[in-house]
Amino acid sequence: QVQLVESGGGLVQAGGSLRISCAGSGSIFSSNAMGWFRQAPGKEREFVAAVSLFGRTTSYADSVKGRFTISRDNARNTMYLQMNNLKAGDTAVYYCAAAGQIRHMTSIPSRTKYWGQGTQVTVSS
């Protein structure tokens, strides 16, 4: 049973913006921190950003700080990642994730409980 579904990926030029979304079940959104990971070809999956259960706390990878903004709308069971000033190095499959706390997603190894199937983001230079 698919519980997290990403959307909004696509092709964008370097310097452009894109917003991707993650829709999920109420049971997941009502009790978990949410986050985004990405995986580029030939590379391991890496943490991108996370937001706490009620949206008061966020965490970002250094590579996206100041360019990406994570947010969530619990009434709509939806999470967003606004990506600005995109670079070719941001090209990857972006995965929605859920875990009890933000630190469960940033820890190595990750203790993420739920994963989406991913959405492709391609940045052309």
Beta strands, then each sheet from edge to edge (+ up, - down):
strand 1: 4-7
strand 2: 10-13
strand 3: 18-24
strand 4: 33-39
strand 5: 46-51
strand 6: 58-60
strand 7: 68-73
strand 8: 78-83
strand 9: 92-99
strand 10: 114-115
strand 11: 119-124
sheet 1: 1+ 3- 8+ 7-
sheet 2: 2+ 11+ 9- 4+ 5- 6+
sheet 3: 2+ 11+ 9- 10+
end
